[in-house]
């Protein structure tokens, strides 16, 4: 049997993608290129929004183009939008970061900790430096078995601190980091400062690198796991939230 174009019906060429499919694919690629995400909270089809923090957290200064960066001015509007979107019930934050701008990292961490919707963080590869407060800012936190976290004092890339005011500013900033981490995890202030000021472990500095289960042992992270465990924990938190806001006598859908 042949059709009007002379093709056998079983040999007809595959249907070309619809224009809408092409636009959707182009939009996803553009979103990944610009934000490092597959979607924004406004276009998210799932009830879980996944946000990634990759590379270096870029703050008030623009980093060189060869640096892989996550811009905090991109993340904060996404968190606001996810909080406002009624379709989104939970937020998963995946980290593989070397750290970066201290104030920008703290702003992201404080934003995550203030969300009313359930949140889970997952450290893959590394959650170093200012990535530590971000990693502990969620309701639950996980770290991959081979992932690492570097804890060290705030520094100015080896520059000499020339005036007392600069030292005082860094000291206060460091106390902000210590207070945030200890209040959003199970690590004690004494233990965290001991890790922060430990000498002899890092090559050119003081500080400590902890791996997977050690981060859990110190109380920084809740558990060792991957994407499956993180999503399971987030779904459990979402179920708890639904149950807590369900009207008395109502049956779950």
C-alpha positions as a Markdown table, in Angstrom:
| # | Residue | x | y | z |
|---|---|---|---|---|
| 1 | Unk | 0.0 | 0.0 | 0.0 |
| 2 | Unk | 1.3 | 3.4 | -1.0 |
| 3 | Unk | 0.2 | 6.8 | 0.0 |
| 4 | Unk | -0.2 | 9.9 | -2.2 |
| 5 | Unk | 3.5 | 10.8 | -1.8 |
| 6 | Unk | 4.6 | 7.4 | -3.0 |
| 7 | Unk | 5.8 | 6.1 | 0.4 |
| 8 | Unk | 4.9 | 2.7 | 1.6 |
| 9 | Unk | 2.9 | 3.3 | 4.8 |
| 10 | Unk | 5.4 | 1.3 | 6.9 |
| 11 | Unk | 8.3 | 3.4 | 5.4 |
| 12 | Unk | 7.0 | 6.9 | 5.9 |
| 13 | Unk | 9.5 | 9.3 | 7.4 |
| 14 | Unk | 9.3 | 10.1 | 11.1 |
| 15 | Unk | 7.1 | 13.1 | 12.0 |
| 16 | Unk | 9.1 | 16.2 | 12.5 |
| 17 | Unk | 8.9 | 17.8 | 16.0 |
| 18 | Unk | 6.1 | 20.2 | 16.5 |
| 19 | Unk | 7.0 | 23.9 | 16.7 |
| 20 | Unk | 5.9 | 24.0 | 20.3 |
| 21 | Unk | 8.2 | 21.1 | 21.2 |
| 22 | Unk | 11.2 | 22.9 | 19.5 |
| 23 | Unk | 10.3 | 26.1 | 21.5 |
| 24 | Unk | 10.1 | 24.1 | 24.7 |
| 25 | Unk | 13.4 | 22.4 | 24.1 |
| 26 | Unk | 15.1 | 25.7 | 23.3 |
| 27 | Unk | 13.6 | 27.3 | 26.5 |
| 28 | Unk | 15.0 | 24.4 | 28.6 |
| 29 | Unk | 18.5 | 24.8 | 27.1 |
| 30 | Unk | 18.4 | 28.5 | 27.6 |
| 31 | Unk | 17.3 | 28.1 | 31.3 |
| 32 | Unk | 20.2 | 25.6 | 31.9 |
| 33 | Unk | 22.6 | 28.0 | 30.2 |
| 34 | Unk | 21.6 | 31.1 | 32.1 |
| 35 | Unk | 20.6 | 29.7 | 35.5 |
| 36 | Unk | 22.0 | 26.1 | 35.7 |
| 37 | Unk | 18.4 | 24.8 | 36.2 |
| 38 | Unk | 16.1 | 22.8 | 33.9 |
| 39 | Unk | 13.1 | 25.1 | 34.9 |
| 40 | Unk | 12.2 | 28.1 | 36.9 |
| 41 | Unk | 9.6 | 28.0 | 39.7 |
| 42 | Unk | 7.0 | 29.6 | 37.3 |
| 43 | Unk | 7.5 | 26.8 | 34.7 |
| 44 | Unk | 8.1 | 23.9 | 37.0 |
| 45 | Unk | 5.7 | 20.9 | 36.3 |
| 46 | Unk | 6.6 | 18.9 | 39.4 |
| 47 | Unk | 5.5 | 19.6 | 43.0 |
| 48 | Unk | 9.2 | 19.5 | 43.9 |
| 49 | Unk | 11.5 | 22.3 | 42.8 |
| 50 | Unk | 15.2 | 21.3 | 42.4 |
| 51 | Unk | 17.8 | 24.1 | 42.6 |
| 52 | Unk | 21.5 | 23.6 | 42.0 |
| 53 | Unk | 24.4 | 25.5 | 43.5 |
| 54 | Unk | 27.4 | 24.6 | 41.4 |
| 55 | Unk | 31.0 | 26.0 | 41.2 |
| 56 | Unk | 31.7 | 29.2 | 43.0 |
| 57 | Unk | 29.1 | 31.4 | 44.7 |
| 58 | Unk | 29.4 | 34.7 | 42.9 |
| 59 | Unk | 28.6 | 37.8 | 45.0 |
| 60 | Unk | 28.8 | 41.5 | 44.5 |
| 61 | Unk | 31.9 | 41.1 | 42.3 |
| 62 | Unk | 31.7 | 39.4 | 38.9 |
| 63 | Unk | 34.1 | 36.5 | 38.6 |
| 64 | Unk | 36.2 | 35.8 | 35.5 |
| 65 | Unk | 34.4 | 34.0 | 32.7 |
| 66 | Unk | 36.5 | 30.9 | 33.0 |
| 67 | Unk | 35.1 | 30.3 | 36.5 |
| 68 | Unk | 32.0 | 28.1 | 36.9 |
| 69 | Unk | 29.7 | 30.2 | 39.0 |
| 70 | Unk | 26.3 | 30.4 | 40.6 |
| 71 | Unk | 25.0 | 33.9 | 40.9 |
| 72 | Unk | 23.2 | 34.6 | 44.1 |
| 73 | Unk | 21.0 | 37.3 | 42.4 |
| 74 | Unk | 19.7 | 34.4 | 40.3 |
| 75 | Unk | 19.0 | 32.1 | 43.3 |
| 76 | Unk | 17.2 | 34.5 | 45.6 |
| 77 | Unk | 14.4 | 35.3 | 43.1 |
| 78 | Unk | 14.0 | 31.6 | 42.4 |
| 79 | Unk | 13.5 | 30.9 | 46.1 |
| 80 | Unk | 11.0 | 33.7 | 46.5 |
| 81 | Unk | 9.1 | 32.4 | 43.4 |
| 82 | Unk | 9.1 | 28.8 | 44.8 |
| 83 | Unk | 7.8 | 30.0 | 48.1 |
| 84 | Unk | 4.9 | 31.8 | 46.4 |
| 85 | Unk | 4.0 | 29.1 | 43.9 |
| 86 | Unk | 1.2 | 27.0 | 45.4 |
| 87 | Unk | 2.0 | 24.1 | 43.1 |
| 88 | Unk | 5.5 | 23.7 | 44.6 |
| 89 | Unk | 5.3 | 21.7 | 47.9 |
| 90 | Unk | 9.0 | 21.1 | 48.5 |
| 91 | Unk | 12.4 | 22.3 | 47.5 |
| 92 | Unk | 15.6 | 20.2 | 46.9 |
| 93 | Unk | 18.9 | 22.0 | 46.9 |
| 94 | Unk | 21.8 | 20.2 | 45.3 |
| 95 | Unk | 25.3 | 21.5 | 46.1 |
| 96 | Unk | 28.7 | 20.9 | 44.5 |
| 97 | Unk | 30.5 | 24.2 | 45.4 |
| 98 | Unk | 34.0 | 25.3 | 46.4 |
| 99 | Unk | 32.4 | 28.2 | 48.3 |
| 100 | Unk | 32.7 | 31.9 | 47.3 |
| 101 | Unk | 31.4 | 35.2 | 48.5 |
| 102 | Unk | 30.7 | 35.0 | 52.3 |
| 103 | Unk | 27.8 | 37.5 | 52.4 |
| 104 | Unk | 26.2 | 36.1 | 49.3 |
| 105 | Unk | 26.5 | 32.5 | 50.7 |
| 106 | Unk | 25.0 | 33.6 | 54.0 |
| 107 | Unk | 22.1 | 35.4 | 52.2 |
| 108 | Unk | 21.3 | 32.2 | 50.3 |
| 109 | Unk | 21.5 | 30.1 | 53.5 |
| 110 | Unk | 19.3 | 32.5 | 55.5 |
| 111 | Unk | 16.8 | 32.6 | 52.6 |
| 112 | Unk | 16.6 | 28.8 | 52.5 |
| 113 | Unk | 16.2 | 28.5 | 56.3 |
| 114 | Unk | 13.3 | 31.0 | 56.3 |
| 115 | Unk | 11.2 | 29.2 | 53.7 |
| 116 | Unk | 7.9 | 27.7 | 55.0 |
| 117 | Unk | 7.9 | 24.9 | 52.6 |
| 118 | Unk | 9.9 | 21.7 | 53.3 |
| 119 | Unk | 13.6 | 21.8 | 52.2 |
| 120 | Unk | 16.3 | 19.2 | 51.8 |
| 121 | Unk | 19.9 | 19.8 | 50.8 |
| 122 | Unk | 22.2 | 17.2 | 49.2 |
| 123 | Unk | 26.0 | 17.7 | 49.0 |
| 124 | Unk | 27.5 | 16.0 | 46.0 |
| 125 | Unk | 31.3 | 16.3 | 45.3 |
| 126 | Unk | 31.9 | 19.1 | 47.7 |
| 127 | Unk | 30.2 | 21.7 | 49.9 |
| 128 | Unk | 33.2 | 23.7 | 50.9 |
| 129 | Unk | 33.7 | 27.0 | 52.8 |
| 130 | Unk | 30.6 | 29.1 | 52.6 |
| 131 | Unk | 28.9 | 26.1 | 51.1 |
| 132 | Unk | 28.8 | 24.7 | 54.7 |
| 133 | Unk | 26.1 | 27.1 | 56.0 |
| 134 | Unk | 24.1 | 26.6 | 52.8 |
| 135 | Unk | 24.3 | 22.8 | 53.3 |
| 136 | Unk | 22.9 | 23.0 | 56.8 |
| 137 | Unk | 20.2 | 25.6 | 56.1 |
| 138 | Unk | 17.5 | 23.1 | 55.1 |
| 139 | Unk | 15.1 | 21.0 | 57.2 |
| 140 | Unk | 17.1 | 17.9 | 56.4 |
| 141 | Unk | 20.6 | 17.5 | 54.9 |
| 142 | Unk | 22.4 | 14.7 | 53.2 |
| 143 | Unk | 25.9 | 14.2 | 51.9 |
| 144 | Unk | 27.2 | 11.6 | 49.4 |
| 145 | Unk | 29.6 | 9.0 | 50.9 |
| 146 | Unk | 32.6 | 10.4 | 48.9 |
| 147 | Unk | 31.7 | 14.1 | 49.1 |
| 148 | Unk | 33.8 | 16.5 | 51.2 |
| 149 | Unk | 33.3 | 19.7 | 53.2 |
| 150 | Unk | 36.1 | 22.1 | 54.1 |
| 151 | Unk | 35.7 | 24.2 | 57.2 |
| 152 | Unk | 38.1 | 27.1 | 57.7 |
| 153 | Unk | 38.2 | 30.7 | 59.0 |
| 154 | Unk | 37.2 | 33.6 | 56.9 |
| 155 | Unk | 40.2 | 35.0 | 55.1 |
| 156 | Unk | 41.1 | 37.6 | 52.4 |
| 157 | Unk | 43.0 | 35.4 | 50.0 |
| 158 | Unk | 46.3 | 35.8 | 51.8 |
| 159 | Unk | 46.2 | 39.6 | 51.9 |
| 160 | Unk | 47.7 | 41.3 | 54.9 |
| 161 | Unk | 45.1 | 42.8 | 57.2 |
| 162 | Unk | 46.4 | 46.3 | 57.6 |
| 163 | Unk | 43.8 | 48.0 | 59.9 |
| 164 | Unk | 42.0 | 46.9 | 63.1 |
| 165 | Unk | 38.6 | 47.7 | 61.6 |
| 166 | Unk | 39.1 | 45.1 | 58.8 |
| 167 | Unk | 40.1 | 42.5 | 61.4 |
| 168 | Unk | 37.0 | 43.4 | 63.5 |
| 169 | Unk | 34.7 | 43.1 | 60.4 |
| 170 | Unk | 36.1 | 39.7 | 59.5 |
| 171 | Unk | 35.8 | 38.5 | 63.1 |
| 172 | Unk | 32.1 | 39.5 | 63.2 |
| 173 | Unk | 31.5 | 37.9 | 59.9 |
| 174 | Unk | 33.1 | 34.7 | 61.1 |
| 175 | Unk | 30.9 | 34.8 | 64.2 |
| 176 | Unk | 27.8 | 35.1 | 62.0 |
| 177 | Unk | 28.9 | 31.9 | 60.1 |
| 178 | Unk | 29.6 | 30.0 | 63.4 |
| 179 | Unk | 26.2 | 31.1 | 64.8 |
| 180 | Unk | 24.3 | 30.1 | 61.7 |
| 181 | Unk | 25.9 | 26.7 | 61.3 |
| 182 | Unk | 25.6 | 25.7 | 65.0 |
| 183 | Unk | 22.0 | 26.8 | 65.2 |
| 184 | Unk | 21.0 | 24.9 | 62.0 |
| 185 | Unk | 22.8 | 21.7 | 62.7 |
| 186 | Unk | 23.7 | 19.4 | 65.5 |
| 187 | Unk | 27.4 | 20.4 | 65.8 |
| 188 | Unk | 28.4 | 22.3 | 68.9 |
| 189 | Unk | 30.1 | 25.7 | 68.8 |
| 190 | Unk | 33.2 | 24.2 | 70.5 |
| 191 | Unk | 33.4 | 21.3 | 68.0 |
| 192 | Unk | 32.8 | 23.6 | 65.0 |
| 193 | Unk | 35.5 | 26.1 | 66.1 |
| 194 | Unk | 37.9 | 23.2 | 66.8 |
| 195 | Unk | 37.4 | 22.0 | 63.2 |
| 196 | Unk | 37.7 | 25.6 | 61.9 |
| 197 | Unk | 41.0 | 26.4 | 63.6 |
| 198 | Unk | 42.7 | 23.0 | 63.5 |
| 199 | Unk | 46.3 | 23.3 | 62.3 |
| 200 | Unk | 48.4 | 20.9 | 60.2 |
| 201 | Unk | 45.7 | 19.3 | 58.0 |
| 202 | Unk | 45.3 | 21.9 | 55.2 |
| 203 | Unk | 48.4 | 22.6 | 53.2 |
| 204 | Unk | 48.5 | 26.4 | 53.4 |
| 205 | Unk | 46.0 | 27.3 | 56.0 |
| 206 | Unk | 44.2 | 26.2 | 59.1 |
| 207 | Unk | 41.0 | 24.2 | 58.9 |
| 208 | Unk | 39.6 | 20.7 | 58.4 |
| 209 | Unk | 38.2 | 18.7 | 55.5 |
| 210 | Unk | 35.5 | 16.2 | 56.5 |
| 211 | Unk | 34.3 | 13.4 | 54.2 |
| 212 | Unk | 30.8 | 11.9 | 54.1 |
| 213 | Unk | 30.2 | 10.0 | 57.3 |
| 214 | Unk | 32.6 | 12.3 | 59.2 |
| 215 | Unk | 30.3 | 15.2 | 58.5 |
| 216 | Unk | 27.4 | 13.2 | 60.0 |
| 217 | Unk | 29.5 | 12.1 | 62.9 |
| 218 | Unk | 30.4 | 15.7 | 63.8 |
| 219 | Unk | 26.7 | 16.7 | 63.6 |
| 220 | Unk | 27.0 | 18.9 | 60.6 |
| 221 | Unk | 24.9 | 16.8 | 58.2 |
| 222 | Unk | 21.9 | 14.6 | 59.1 |
| 223 | Unk | 22.7 | 11.6 | 57.0 |
| 224 | Unk | 24.8 | 9.9 | 54.3 |
| 225 | Unk | 22.9 | 9.4 | 51.1 |
| 226 | Unk | 22.2 | 10.3 | 47.5 |
| 227 | Unk | 19.3 | 11.7 | 45.4 |
| 228 | Unk | 17.0 | 8.8 | 46.4 |
| 229 | Unk | 17.4 | 9.3 | 50.1 |
| 230 | Unk | 17.1 | 13.1 | 49.7 |
| 231 | Unk | 13.9 | 12.8 | 47.7 |
| 232 | Unk | 12.4 | 10.2 | 50.1 |
| 233 | Unk | 13.1 | 12.6 | 53.0 |
| 234 | Unk | 11.6 | 15.5 | 51.2 |
| 235 | Unk | 8.4 | 13.6 | 50.3 |
| 236 | Unk | 8.1 | 12.5 | 54.0 |
| 237 | Unk | 8.4 | 16.2 | 55.1 |
| 238 | Unk | 5.8 | 17.2 | 52.4 |
| 239 | Unk | 3.4 | 14.5 | 53.7 |
| 240 | Unk | 3.8 | 15.8 | 57.3 |
| 241 | Unk | 3.1 | 19.4 | 56.1 |
| 242 | Unk | 0.0 | 18.3 | 54.2 |
| 243 | Unk | -1.3 | 16.4 | 57.3 |
| 244 | Unk | -0.7 | 19.4 | 59.5 |
| 245 | Unk | -2.6 | 21.9 | 57.3 |
| 246 | Unk | -5.5 | 19.4 | 56.4 |
| 247 | Unk | -8.8 | 20.6 | 57.9 |
| 248 | Unk | -10.2 | 18.5 | 60.8 |
| 249 | Unk | -12.3 | 15.6 | 59.5 |
| 250 | Unk | -11.1 | 15.9 | 55.9 |
| 251 | Unk | -9.8 | 12.8 | 54.0 |
| 252 | Unk | -6.6 | 12.9 | 52.0 |
| 253 | Unk | -7.1 | 12.9 | 48.3 |
